[in-house]
């Protein structure tokens, strides 16, 4: 009778080690998990869809208050950052500007080409990619906990995109190309702040609902523990 050769147990993986020890995977493994969940085709489609959303909100009938049109662009730009995050939000807003610059009438009032970039609203236009990126950067680092807490933090993140960045650059543009002093430009801009606060609130509500419905859409980049919380969501999304 022969003795069976001793078998060597399989080496524990990072996932099993995390389960048994309660520790999060290393930072390199975090990056692998996040990269695996990224699909370039999906990213391109989302960027295109949200660029189109910004265009639709821009070409809806606008109300002009002085040289600045009142549209739903701010809502769309901030929502883009809230939903897509830093990189994709920036690229979606940049794609919108590029499409308008090459001649498609996607700017407010059906404007197109390079002329709007030489007008008094140039600051608002230029701010869009940065507003979306800044909002997305913060939202990516917001822990997904209770609905109210998450929604409130997303709303506060939206305030960085608008009014801080969007209105800040808009005021500079009015002063530069609109023949106004900074004081006059600030007063002209203040008319739009209350409505934009409402738009940011609505965008936060929509974004919170989207992230609850699709938890894997935007990775949480708040720390190493993200890998443990994102893995079940990634498995559910791939099922």
PyMOL commands that set and color helices and strands:
alter all, ss='L'
color gray80, all
select helices_A, chain A and resi 14-21+27-37+40-59+73-84+86-101+108-110+115-118+122-139+147-177+182-213+226-238
alter helices_A, ss='H'
color red, helices_A
select strands_A, chain A and resi 63-65+68-70
alter strands_A, ss='S'
color yellow, strands_A
deselect
rebuild
show_as cartoon
